[in-house]
Amino acid sequence: MQVAVFILVVLVLVALSGALVRLVRVPLPVLQIAMGAALAWPARGLHVEIDPELFLLVFIPPLLFADAFAAPKRELVALRGPILDLAIGLVFFTIVGFGYALHWLVPSIPLVVAFALAAVLSPTDAVAVSSIVDRNIVPARLMHILEGESLLNDASGLVMFRFAVAAALTGSFSFAAASLSFLYAVAAGILAGMAALFVAAKALQLLNRIGGVPAEAQVLVMILVPFVSYLGAEHIGASGILAAVTAGLLTGVSGMFRFLGVSARMQTMSLWSTLSFVFNGALFILLGLQFPDIIRKVPPELSSRHWIIEPVLTVLLLTLCLIGLRFLWIWIGDMAGAMAARLGKRKAEPFGLRVRLAGSVAGVRGAITLAGILSLPLTLQDGSPFPARDVVIFLAAGVIICSLAIASLALPKIARGLVEPGEDPAAAEERRARVGAANAAIARIESIANEAGEGGAVEARLAVADSIVAGYRRRIAASDEADEARAEAREASRLELELRAAGIEAERAALRAMFLSREINDHTMRALFSEITLTEALLKQRRDRK
Protein backbone atom coordinates (compact mmCIF):
# COMPACT_ATOMS: atom_id res chain seq x y z
CA MET A 1 0.00 0.00 0.00
CA GLN A 2 2.86 2.38 0.83
CA VAL A 3 4.45 1.74 -2.57
CA ALA A 4 1.16 2.51 -4.32
CA VAL A 5 0.75 5.75 -2.37
CA PHE A 6 4.34 6.73 -3.14
CA ILE A 7 3.81 6.15 -6.89
CA LEU A 8 0.63 8.24 -6.83
CA VAL A 9 2.42 11.06 -4.99
CA VAL A 10 5.23 11.09 -7.56
CA LEU A 11 2.73 11.15 -10.45
CA VAL A 12 0.85 14.04 -8.84
CA LEU A 13 4.11 15.96 -8.45
CA VAL A 14 5.04 15.34 -12.09
CA ALA A 15 1.67 16.67 -13.25
CA LEU A 16 1.94 19.64 -10.87
CA SER A 17 5.44 20.48 -12.10
CA GLY A 18 4.15 20.68 -15.67
CA ALA A 19 1.76 23.43 -14.58
CA LEU A 20 4.09 25.26 -12.17
CA VAL A 21 6.96 25.53 -14.65
CA ARG A 22 4.90 28.11 -16.55
CA LEU A 23 4.61 30.25 -13.43
CA VAL A 24 8.00 30.07 -11.72
CA ARG A 25 10.10 30.38 -14.91
CA VAL A 26 12.79 27.89 -13.92
CA PRO A 27 13.94 24.84 -15.92
CA LEU A 28 11.63 21.88 -15.43
CA PRO A 29 14.34 19.47 -14.09
CA VAL A 30 15.41 22.02 -11.46
CA LEU A 31 11.80 22.56 -10.38
CA GLN A 32 11.18 18.80 -10.11
CA ILE A 33 14.34 18.26 -8.04
CA ALA A 34 13.26 21.08 -5.72
CA MET A 35 9.78 19.57 -5.34
CA GLY A 36 11.24 16.17 -4.47
CA ALA A 37 13.65 17.72 -1.97
CA ALA A 38 10.85 19.72 -0.34
CA LEU A 39 8.82 16.54 0.06
CA ALA A 40 11.70 14.72 1.76
CA TRP A 41 13.38 17.53 3.67
CA PRO A 42 11.29 17.59 6.91
CA ALA A 43 12.36 15.21 9.64
CA ARG A 44 9.30 13.09 8.96
CA GLY A 45 9.25 13.70 5.22
CA LEU A 46 8.93 11.11 2.52
CA HIS A 47 11.88 8.74 2.24
CA VAL A 48 12.42 5.94 -0.24
CA GLU A 49 15.14 3.38 -0.80
CA ILE A 50 15.92 2.92 -4.50
CA ASP A 51 16.80 -0.51 -5.85
CA PRO A 52 19.39 0.41 -8.54
CA GLU A 53 18.71 -2.63 -10.75
CA LEU A 54 14.94 -2.06 -10.68
CA PHE A 55 15.53 1.66 -11.19
CA LEU A 56 17.58 0.99 -14.33
CA LEU A 57 15.07 -1.50 -15.72
CA VAL A 58 11.93 0.57 -15.18
CA PHE A 59 13.15 4.01 -16.23
CA ILE A 60 16.20 3.89 -18.45
CA PRO A 61 15.17 1.54 -21.36
CA PRO A 62 11.90 3.30 -22.26
CA LEU A 63 13.46 6.77 -21.96
CA LEU A 64 16.46 5.91 -24.12
CA PHE A 65 14.22 4.10 -26.62
CA ALA A 66 11.92 7.13 -26.89
CA ASP A 67 14.85 9.55 -27.26
CA ALA A 68 16.49 7.36 -29.92
CA PHE A 69 13.22 6.99 -31.83
CA ALA A 70 12.66 10.76 -31.85
CA ALA A 71 16.28 11.58 -32.78
CA PRO A 72 16.83 12.86 -36.35
CA LYS A 73 18.53 9.88 -38.02
CA ARG A 74 19.78 11.79 -41.08
CA GLU A 75 21.57 14.35 -38.93
CA LEU A 76 23.01 11.69 -36.63
CA VAL A 77 24.52 9.88 -39.61
CA ALA A 78 25.87 13.12 -41.09
CA LEU A 79 27.41 14.12 -37.74
CA ARG A 80 28.63 10.64 -36.80
CA GLY A 81 32.25 11.85 -36.59
CA PRO A 82 31.85 14.43 -33.80
CA ILE A 83 29.19 12.32 -32.09
CA LEU A 84 31.43 9.24 -31.82
CA ASP A 85 34.32 11.49 -30.86
CA LEU A 86 32.34 12.76 -27.85
CA ALA A 87 30.50 9.52 -27.05
CA ILE A 88 33.66 7.37 -26.93
CA GLY A 89 36.78 9.54 -27.01
CA LEU A 90 35.55 12.09 -24.49
CA VAL A 91 34.38 9.32 -22.14
CA PHE A 92 37.90 7.87 -21.88
CA PHE A 93 39.44 11.35 -21.66
CA THR A 94 37.04 12.23 -18.83
CA ILE A 95 37.73 9.00 -16.94
CA VAL A 96 41.49 9.60 -16.96
CA GLY A 97 41.49 13.37 -16.42
CA PHE A 98 38.69 13.57 -13.88
CA GLY A 99 39.81 10.40 -12.07
CA TYR A 100 43.27 11.78 -11.35
CA ALA A 101 41.88 15.21 -10.47
CA LEU A 102 39.43 13.68 -7.98
CA HIS A 103 42.10 11.50 -6.39
CA TRP A 104 44.34 14.58 -6.00
CA LEU A 105 41.52 16.74 -4.59
CA VAL A 106 40.17 14.04 -2.21
CA PRO A 107 43.08 11.67 -1.46
CA SER A 108 40.89 9.44 0.70
CA ILE A 109 39.20 8.15 -2.49
CA PRO A 110 41.25 5.31 -4.03
CA LEU A 111 42.27 5.92 -7.63
CA VAL A 112 40.21 3.01 -9.00
CA VAL A 113 37.10 4.32 -7.20
CA ALA A 114 37.83 7.78 -8.57
CA PHE A 115 37.90 6.25 -12.05
CA ALA A 116 34.54 4.60 -11.32
CA LEU A 117 33.00 7.95 -10.36
CA ALA A 118 34.52 9.58 -13.44
CA ALA A 119 33.04 6.84 -15.64
CA VAL A 120 29.55 7.20 -14.22
CA LEU A 121 29.76 11.00 -14.57
CA SER A 122 30.75 10.83 -18.24
CA PRO A 123 27.21 10.18 -19.62
CA THR A 124 25.30 13.39 -20.39
CA ASP A 125 21.58 14.12 -20.41
CA ALA A 126 20.35 15.91 -23.55
CA VAL A 127 16.74 15.73 -22.31
CA ALA A 128 17.65 18.02 -19.43
CA VAL A 129 19.45 20.37 -21.83
CA SER A 130 16.43 20.66 -24.14
CA SER A 131 14.25 21.57 -21.16
CA ILE A 132 16.75 24.18 -19.96
CA VAL A 133 17.31 26.08 -23.20
CA ASP A 134 15.03 26.86 -26.10
CA ARG A 135 16.00 24.93 -29.24
CA ASN A 136 15.46 28.09 -31.25
CA ILE A 137 18.53 29.76 -29.71
CA VAL A 138 20.87 26.76 -29.95
CA PRO A 139 22.42 25.93 -33.34
CA ALA A 140 20.71 22.86 -34.78
CA ARG A 141 24.06 21.20 -35.51
CA LEU A 142 25.16 21.52 -31.88
CA MET A 143 21.82 20.22 -30.58
CA HIS A 144 21.96 17.18 -32.86
CA ILE A 145 25.50 16.42 -31.69
CA LEU A 146 24.43 16.67 -28.03
CA GLU A 147 21.46 14.35 -28.65
CA GLY A 148 23.54 11.77 -30.47
CA GLU A 149 26.28 11.92 -27.84
CA SER A 150 23.84 11.37 -24.96
CA LEU A 151 22.39 8.31 -26.70
CA LEU A 152 25.76 6.60 -27.09
CA ASN A 153 27.87 7.73 -24.14
CA ASP A 154 25.41 6.17 -21.69
CA ALA A 155 26.55 2.76 -22.89
CA SER A 156 30.28 3.52 -23.03
CA GLY A 157 30.28 5.31 -19.66
CA LEU A 158 28.38 2.59 -17.78
CA VAL A 159 30.42 -0.22 -19.33
CA MET A 160 33.64 1.44 -18.14
CA PHE A 161 31.99 2.08 -14.76
CA ARG A 162 31.37 -1.65 -14.37
CA PHE A 163 35.00 -2.40 -15.23
CA ALA A 164 36.21 0.09 -12.64
CA VAL A 165 33.91 -1.34 -9.96
CA ALA A 166 35.07 -4.88 -10.80
CA ALA A 167 38.68 -3.72 -10.46
CA ALA A 168 37.87 -2.22 -7.05
CA LEU A 169 36.21 -5.45 -5.93
CA THR A 170 38.96 -7.79 -7.14
CA GLY A 171 41.97 -5.51 -6.78
CA SER A 172 43.15 -6.29 -10.32
CA PHE A 173 42.61 -4.85 -13.79
CA SER A 174 43.54 -6.15 -17.23
CA PHE A 175 43.47 -3.61 -20.05
CA ALA A 176 43.31 -6.34 -22.71
CA ALA A 177 40.42 -8.14 -20.99
CA ALA A 178 38.59 -4.85 -20.42
CA SER A 179 38.99 -3.88 -24.08
CA LEU A 180 37.63 -7.23 -25.28
CA SER A 181 34.75 -7.03 -22.81
CA PHE A 182 33.96 -3.53 -24.00
CA LEU A 183 33.87 -4.58 -27.64
CA TYR A 184 31.70 -7.58 -26.77
CA ALA A 185 29.29 -5.44 -24.74
CA VAL A 186 28.92 -2.99 -27.61
CA ALA A 187 28.59 -5.53 -30.45
CA ALA A 188 26.30 -7.91 -28.53
CA GLY A 189 24.20 -4.98 -27.28
CA ILE A 190 23.60 -3.77 -30.84
CA LEU A 191 22.70 -7.29 -31.99
CA ALA A 192 20.34 -7.76 -29.02
CA GLY A 193 18.51 -4.55 -29.92
CA MET A 194 18.16 -5.67 -33.53
CA ALA A 195 16.96 -9.12 -32.44
CA ALA A 196 14.31 -7.64 -30.13
CA LEU A 197 13.11 -5.42 -32.97
CA PHE A 198 12.91 -8.42 -35.32
CA VAL A 199 10.86 -10.42 -32.79
CA ALA A 200 8.50 -7.46 -32.24
CA ALA A 201 8.04 -7.01 -36.00
CA LYS A 202 7.17 -10.70 -36.40
CA ALA A 203 4.72 -10.48 -33.48
CA LEU A 204 2.99 -7.46 -35.04
CA GLN A 205 2.91 -9.20 -38.42
CA LEU A 206 1.25 -12.22 -36.82
CA LEU A 207 -1.34 -10.07 -35.06
CA ASN A 208 -1.99 -8.28 -38.34
CA ARG A 209 -2.62 -11.60 -40.13
CA ILE A 210 -5.02 -12.80 -37.45
CA GLY A 211 -7.16 -9.70 -37.98
CA GLY A 212 -9.59 -8.09 -35.59
CA VAL A 213 -6.91 -7.80 -32.89
CA PRO A 214 -7.51 -4.80 -30.59
CA ALA A 215 -5.21 -1.84 -31.16
CA GLU A 216 -4.21 -2.01 -27.51
CA ALA A 217 -2.54 -5.39 -28.09
CA GLN A 218 -0.42 -3.92 -30.88
CA VAL A 219 0.48 -0.94 -28.70
CA LEU A 220 1.57 -3.30 -25.92
CA VAL A 221 4.02 -5.01 -28.29
CA MET A 222 5.61 -1.64 -29.04
CA ILE A 223 5.82 -0.77 -25.33
CA LEU A 224 7.62 -4.05 -24.57
CA VAL A 225 10.37 -3.55 -27.19
CA PRO A 226 12.80 -1.50 -25.04
CA PHE A 227 12.40 -3.79 -22.03
CA VAL A 228 12.88 -6.96 -24.06
CA SER A 229 15.97 -5.56 -25.78
CA TYR A 230 17.43 -4.37 -22.46
CA LEU A 231 16.82 -7.62 -20.57
CA GLY A 232 18.00 -9.75 -23.48
CA ALA A 233 21.29 -7.86 -23.71
CA GLU A 234 21.85 -7.92 -19.95
CA HIS A 235 21.16 -11.66 -19.90
CA ILE A 236 24.09 -12.32 -22.25
CA GLY A 237 26.40 -9.86 -20.49
CA ALA A 238 26.07 -7.10 -23.10
CA SER A 239 25.05 -3.45 -22.80
CA GLY A 240 21.29 -3.30 -22.24
CA ILE A 241 21.39 0.47 -22.63
CA LEU A 242 22.95 0.24 -26.09
CA ALA A 243 20.39 -2.45 -27.02
CA ALA A 244 17.51 -0.12 -26.12
CA VAL A 245 19.12 2.74 -28.05
CA THR A 246 19.66 0.51 -31.10
CA ALA A 247 16.03 -0.63 -31.04
CA GLY A 248 14.85 2.97 -30.85
CA LEU A 249 17.09 4.14 -33.68
CA LEU A 250 16.02 1.34 -36.02
CA THR A 251 12.29 1.27 -35.22
CA GLY A 252 11.41 3.96 -37.74
CA VAL A 253 13.34 2.37 -40.62
CA SER A 254 12.41 -1.24 -39.83
CA GLY A 255 8.95 -0.98 -41.39
CA MET A 256 7.21 -2.09 -38.18
CA PHE A 257 4.58 0.62 -38.40
CA ARG A 258 3.08 -0.84 -41.57
CA PHE A 259 1.76 -3.68 -39.41
CA LEU A 260 0.01 -1.22 -37.06
CA GLY A 261 -3.50 0.02 -37.66
CA VAL A 262 -4.23 3.75 -37.70
CA SER A 263 -5.64 3.66 -34.18
CA ALA A 264 -2.65 1.69 -32.88
CA ARG A 265 -0.20 4.15 -34.45
CA MET A 266 -1.92 7.13 -32.85
CA GLN A 267 -2.14 5.44 -29.47
CA THR A 268 1.51 4.40 -29.62
CA MET A 269 2.78 7.90 -30.37
CA SER A 270 0.55 9.48 -27.73
CA LEU A 271 1.48 6.91 -25.09
CA TRP A 272 5.22 7.26 -25.71
CA SER A 273 4.95 11.02 -25.41
CA THR A 274 3.14 10.67 -22.09
CA LEU A 275 5.53 8.01 -20.76
CA SER A 276 8.54 10.13 -21.69
CA PHE A 277 7.18 13.12 -19.78
CA VAL A 278 6.18 11.05 -16.75
CA PHE A 279 9.40 9.04 -16.51
CA ASN A 280 11.66 12.06 -16.98
CA GLY A 281 9.76 13.96 -14.31
CA ALA A 282 9.76 11.00 -11.94
CA LEU A 283 13.54 10.61 -12.31
CA PHE A 284 14.26 14.16 -11.24
CA ILE A 285 11.73 14.01 -8.41
CA LEU A 286 13.40 10.81 -7.16
CA LEU A 287 16.74 12.62 -7.29
CA GLY A 288 15.24 15.40 -5.21
CA LEU A 289 13.95 12.85 -2.70
CA GLN A 290 17.48 11.50 -2.27
CA PHE A 291 19.09 14.91 -1.96
CA PRO A 292 18.17 15.85 1.67
CA ASP A 293 19.34 12.46 2.93
CA ILE A 294 22.64 12.88 1.09
CA ILE A 295 23.08 16.38 2.53
CA ARG A 296 22.40 15.18 6.08
CA LYS A 297 25.10 12.54 5.69
CA VAL A 298 27.93 14.71 4.43
CA PRO A 299 31.01 12.44 4.58
CA PRO A 300 33.57 13.52 7.19
CA GLU A 301 36.30 13.38 4.52
CA LEU A 302 34.69 16.44 2.91
CA SER A 303 33.80 18.39 6.05
CA SER A 304 36.92 18.26 8.20
CA ARG A 305 37.10 22.06 8.47
CA HIS A 306 33.81 23.59 7.34
CA TRP A 307 30.59 21.57 7.28
CA ILE A 308 29.05 23.45 4.34
CA ILE A 309 31.76 25.43 2.55
CA GLU A 310 34.20 22.60 1.94
CA PRO A 311 31.72 20.08 0.44
CA VAL A 312 30.09 22.75 -1.75
CA LEU A 313 33.47 24.02 -2.93
CA THR A 314 34.60 20.48 -3.73
CA VAL A 315 31.48 19.80 -5.78
CA LEU A 316 31.84 23.12 -7.62
CA LEU A 317 35.50 22.49 -8.44
CA LEU A 318 34.72 18.99 -9.74
CA THR A 319 31.86 20.30 -11.89
CA LEU A 320 34.12 23.00 -13.34
CA CYS A 321 36.75 20.33 -13.95
CA LEU A 322 34.24 18.31 -16.01
CA ILE A 323 33.29 21.43 -17.99
CA GLY A 324 36.96 22.26 -18.55
CA LEU A 325 37.83 18.76 -19.75
CA ARG A 326 34.84 18.82 -22.07
CA PHE A 327 35.81 22.24 -23.48
CA LEU A 328 39.38 21.09 -24.06
CA TRP A 329 38.27 17.93 -25.87
CA ILE A 330 35.75 19.80 -28.04
CA TRP A 331 38.40 22.40 -28.93
CA ILE A 332 40.97 19.73 -29.85
CA GLY A 333 38.41 17.76 -31.87
CA ASP A 334 37.23 20.91 -33.62
CA MET A 335 40.76 21.87 -34.63
CA ALA A 336 41.55 18.31 -35.75
CA GLY A 337 38.38 18.22 -37.85
CA ALA A 338 39.25 21.53 -39.49
CA MET A 339 42.77 20.32 -40.33
CA ALA A 340 41.43 17.05 -41.76
CA ALA A 341 38.95 19.00 -43.90
CA ARG A 342 41.70 21.21 -45.30
CA LEU A 343 43.92 18.21 -46.08
CA GLY A 344 41.01 16.51 -47.81
CA LYS A 345 40.23 19.74 -49.67
CA ARG A 346 36.78 19.91 -48.12
CA LYS A 347 35.01 22.90 -46.64
CA ALA A 348 35.84 23.21 -42.93
CA GLU A 349 33.00 24.00 -40.51
CA PRO A 350 34.71 24.71 -37.18
CA PHE A 351 32.74 25.81 -34.15
CA GLY A 352 33.33 29.28 -32.74
CA LEU A 353 34.42 29.93 -29.16
CA ARG A 354 30.89 30.54 -27.90
CA VAL A 355 29.56 27.36 -29.52
CA ARG A 356 32.38 25.34 -27.91
CA LEU A 357 31.59 26.93 -24.57
CA ALA A 358 27.87 26.23 -25.01
CA GLY A 359 28.63 22.61 -25.87
CA SER A 360 30.81 22.31 -22.77
CA VAL A 361 28.25 23.79 -20.36
CA ALA A 362 25.46 21.75 -21.97
CA GLY A 363 27.06 18.48 -20.82
CA VAL A 364 24.82 18.19 -17.77
CA ARG A 365 24.52 14.96 -15.82
CA GLY A 366 21.23 13.29 -14.99
CA ALA A 367 19.38 10.03 -14.49
CA ILE A 368 22.04 7.62 -15.79
CA THR A 369 24.62 9.03 -13.39
CA LEU A 370 22.21 8.76 -10.46
CA ALA A 371 21.21 5.18 -11.28
CA GLY A 372 24.80 4.10 -11.86
CA ILE A 373 26.31 5.52 -8.71
CA LEU A 374 23.53 4.10 -6.52
CA SER A 375 24.37 0.64 -7.88
CA LEU A 376 27.77 0.63 -6.13
CA PRO A 377 28.10 -2.51 -3.96
CA LEU A 378 28.04 -2.09 -0.20
CA THR A 379 30.99 -4.38 0.50
CA LEU A 380 34.07 -5.85 -1.14
CA GLN A 381 34.52 -9.57 -1.74
CA ASP A 382 36.17 -10.00 1.68
CA GLY A 383 33.19 -8.39 3.44
CA SER A 384 34.86 -5.07 4.18
CA PRO A 385 32.97 -1.85 3.30
CA PHE A 386 33.33 -0.58 -0.26
CA PRO A 387 35.92 2.22 -0.06
CA ALA A 388 34.61 5.81 -0.08
CA ARG A 389 31.14 4.72 -1.18
CA ASP A 390 29.29 7.49 0.70
CA VAL A 391 31.78 10.08 -0.53
CA VAL A 392 31.38 9.30 -4.24
CA ILE A 393 27.58 9.07 -3.95
CA PHE A 394 27.54 12.52 -2.34
CA LEU A 395 29.87 13.94 -5.00
CA ALA A 396 27.88 12.42 -7.87
CA ALA A 397 24.59 13.86 -6.56
CA GLY A 398 26.28 17.21 -6.01
CA VAL A 399 27.70 17.31 -9.54
CA ILE A 400 24.28 16.48 -11.02
CA ILE A 401 22.70 19.41 -9.15
CA CYS A 402 25.61 21.76 -9.82
CA SER A 403 25.82 20.98 -13.55
CA LEU A 404 22.07 21.57 -13.90
CA ALA A 405 22.31 24.85 -11.99
CA ILE A 406 25.27 26.14 -14.03
CA ALA A 407 23.63 25.16 -17.32
CA SER A 408 20.33 26.75 -16.25
CA LEU A 409 22.02 30.07 -15.46
CA ALA A 410 24.75 30.22 -18.10
CA LEU A 411 23.55 28.30 -21.15
CA PRO A 412 20.68 30.62 -22.20
CA LYS A 413 23.05 33.61 -21.99
CA ILE A 414 25.88 31.87 -23.88
CA ALA A 415 23.62 30.49 -26.60
CA ARG A 416 21.58 33.65 -27.19
CA GLY A 417 22.38 35.14 -30.58
CA LEU A 418 24.18 32.05 -31.91
CA VAL A 419 21.32 31.32 -34.32
CA GLU A 420 21.08 33.96 -37.04
CA PRO A 421 17.60 35.46 -37.60
CA GLY A 422 15.68 34.12 -40.55
CA GLU A 423 13.63 31.11 -41.49
CA ASP A 424 14.47 27.98 -39.58
CA PRO A 425 16.05 25.43 -41.98
CA ALA A 426 13.81 22.73 -40.49
CA ALA A 427 10.73 24.87 -41.15
CA ALA A 428 11.86 25.53 -44.73
CA GLU A 429 12.40 21.80 -45.26
CA GLU A 430 8.93 21.06 -43.88
CA ARG A 431 7.42 23.69 -46.17
CA ARG A 432 9.08 22.16 -49.24
CA ALA A 433 7.91 18.70 -48.19
CA ARG A 434 4.32 19.92 -47.82
CA VAL A 435 4.36 21.48 -51.27
CA GLY A 436 5.87 18.37 -52.86
CA ALA A 437 3.39 16.03 -51.16
CA ALA A 438 0.44 18.26 -52.09
CA ASN A 439 1.50 18.44 -55.76
CA ALA A 440 1.84 14.65 -55.86
CA ALA A 441 -1.64 14.27 -54.34
CA ILE A 442 -3.15 16.72 -56.87
CA ALA A 443 -1.57 14.87 -59.78
CA ARG A 444 -2.86 11.53 -58.53
CA ILE A 445 -6.39 12.77 -57.83
CA GLU A 446 -6.66 14.47 -61.23
CA SER A 447 -5.41 11.30 -62.91
CA ILE A 448 -8.08 9.20 -61.17
CA ALA A 449 -10.80 11.77 -61.87
CA ASN A 450 -10.00 11.81 -65.58
CA GLU A 451 -10.21 8.06 -65.95
CA ALA A 452 -12.94 6.76 -68.21
CA GLY A 453 -16.35 6.42 -66.62
CA GLU A 454 -20.01 6.60 -67.43
CA GLY A 455 -22.39 9.54 -67.32
CA GLY A 456 -23.11 10.85 -63.86
CA ALA A 457 -20.29 8.89 -62.33
CA VAL A 458 -17.77 11.03 -64.21
CA GLU A 459 -19.42 14.29 -63.17
CA ALA A 460 -19.65 13.21 -59.54
CA ARG A 461 -16.03 12.11 -59.57
CA LEU A 462 -14.86 15.44 -61.06
CA ALA A 463 -16.91 17.45 -58.55
CA VAL A 464 -15.44 15.56 -55.60
CA ALA A 465 -11.95 15.78 -57.08
CA ASP A 466 -12.26 19.57 -57.53
CA SER A 467 -13.25 19.94 -53.89
CA ILE A 468 -10.30 17.88 -52.67
CA VAL A 469 -7.81 19.52 -55.03
CA ALA A 470 -8.93 22.96 -53.84
CA GLY A 471 -7.86 22.04 -50.32
CA TYR A 472 -4.44 20.93 -51.55
CA ARG A 473 -4.02 24.14 -53.55
CA ARG A 474 -4.77 26.19 -50.42
CA ARG A 475 -2.07 24.23 -48.64
CA ILE A 476 0.42 25.01 -51.42
CA ALA A 477 -0.53 28.70 -51.37
CA ALA A 478 0.01 28.82 -47.61
CA SER A 479 3.54 27.53 -48.19
CA ASP A 480 4.25 29.92 -51.09
CA GLU A 481 7.47 31.89 -50.80
CA ALA A 482 5.75 35.11 -51.92
CA ASP A 483 4.73 37.09 -48.84
CA GLU A 484 1.49 38.44 -50.32
CA ALA A 485 0.26 35.06 -51.53
CA ARG A 486 1.14 33.46 -48.20
CA ALA A 487 -0.65 36.19 -46.26
CA GLU A 488 -3.88 35.73 -48.26
CA ALA A 489 -3.70 31.95 -47.93
CA ARG A 490 -2.99 32.17 -44.21
CA GLU A 491 -5.98 34.47 -43.67
CA ALA A 492 -8.25 32.10 -45.57
CA SER A 493 -6.86 29.19 -43.60
CA ARG A 494 -7.42 31.07 -40.33
CA LEU A 495 -11.05 31.73 -41.20
CA GLU A 496 -11.50 28.08 -42.17
CA LEU A 497 -10.04 26.93 -38.86
CA GLU A 498 -12.32 29.29 -36.91
CA LEU A 499 -15.41 28.00 -38.70
CA ARG A 500 -14.36 24.37 -38.28
CA ALA A 501 -13.68 24.95 -34.57
CA ALA A 502 -17.10 26.53 -34.14
CA GLY A 503 -18.69 23.57 -35.91
CA ILE A 504 -16.83 21.11 -33.66
CA GLU A 505 -17.99 22.96 -30.54
CA ALA A 506 -21.59 22.83 -31.80
CA GLU A 507 -21.23 19.08 -32.45
CA ARG A 508 -19.93 18.53 -28.95
CA ALA A 509 -22.74 20.54 -27.36
CA ALA A 510 -25.38 18.70 -29.41
CA LEU A 511 -23.99 15.30 -28.43
CA ARG A 512 -23.89 16.31 -24.78
CA ALA A 513 -27.52 17.47 -24.95
CA MET A 514 -28.60 14.21 -26.64
CA PHE A 515 -26.78 12.21 -23.96
CA LEU A 516 -28.41 14.16 -21.13
CA SER A 517 -31.82 13.69 -22.73
CA ARG A 518 -31.03 9.96 -23.09
CA GLU A 519 -31.39 9.99 -26.87
CA ILE A 520 -27.97 8.28 -27.07
CA ASN A 521 -26.10 6.10 -24.58
CA ASP A 522 -22.61 6.63 -23.20
CA HIS A 523 -21.06 4.15 -25.67
CA THR A 524 -22.34 6.13 -28.67
CA MET A 525 -21.30 9.39 -27.04
CA ARG A 526 -17.71 8.15 -26.41
CA ALA A 527 -17.33 6.87 -29.98
CA LEU A 528 -18.46 10.17 -31.48
CA PHE A 529 -16.48 12.22 -28.96
CA SER A 530 -13.34 10.28 -29.97
CA GLU A 531 -13.88 11.23 -33.61
CA ILE A 532 -14.46 14.88 -32.67
CA THR A 533 -11.37 14.91 -30.47
CA LEU A 534 -9.24 13.53 -33.29
CA THR A 535 -10.51 16.20 -35.69
CA GLU A 536 -9.92 18.88 -33.07
CA ALA A 537 -6.36 17.64 -32.50
CA LEU A 538 -5.64 17.87 -36.23
CA LEU A 539 -7.02 21.40 -36.33
CA LYS A 540 -4.93 22.39 -33.33
CA GLN A 541 -1.85 20.99 -35.03
CA ARG A 542 -2.59 23.07 -38.13
CA ARG A 543 -3.22 26.16 -35.99
CA ASP A 544 0.06 25.73 -34.09
CA ARG A 545 2.01 25.60 -37.35
CA LYS A 546 0.60 28.89 -38.62
Secondary structure as GFF3:
##gff-version 3
##sequence-region A 1 546
A	DSSP	alpha_helix	2	24	.	.	.	ID=ss1
A	DSSP	alpha_helix	28	40	.	.	.	ID=ss2
A	DSSP	alpha_helix	52	70	.	.	.	ID=ss3
A	DSSP	alpha_helix	73	78	.	.	.	ID=ss4
A	DSSP	alpha_helix	80	84	.	.	.	ID=ss5
A	DSSP	pi_helix	85	89	.	.	.	ID=ss6
A	DSSP	alpha_helix	90	105	.	.	.	ID=ss7
A	DSSP	alpha_helix	111	121	.	.	.	ID=ss8
A	DSSP	alpha_helix	126	132	.	.	.	ID=ss9
A	DSSP	three_ten_helix	135	137	.	.	.	ID=ss10
A	DSSP	alpha_helix	140	170	.	.	.	ID=ss11
A	DSSP	alpha_helix	175	210	.	.	.	ID=ss12
A	DSSP	alpha_helix	215	235	.	.	.	ID=ss13
A	DSSP	alpha_helix	240	251	.	.	.	ID=ss14
A	DSSP	three_ten_helix	256	259	.	.	.	ID=ss15
A	DSSP	alpha_helix	262	296	.	.	.	ID=ss16
A	DSSP	three_ten_helix	300	302	.	.	.	ID=ss17
A	DSSP	alpha_helix	309	343	.	.	.	ID=ss18
A	DSSP	alpha_helix	353	361	.	.	.	ID=ss19
A	DSSP	alpha_helix	367	374	.	.	.	ID=ss20
A	DSSP	alpha_helix	389	415	.	.	.	ID=ss21
A	DSSP	alpha_helix	425	449	.	.	.	ID=ss22
A	DSSP	alpha_helix	455	478	.	.	.	ID=ss23
A	DSSP	alpha_helix	483	516	.	.	.	ID=ss24
A	DSSP	alpha_helix	522	544	.	.	.	ID=ss25
###
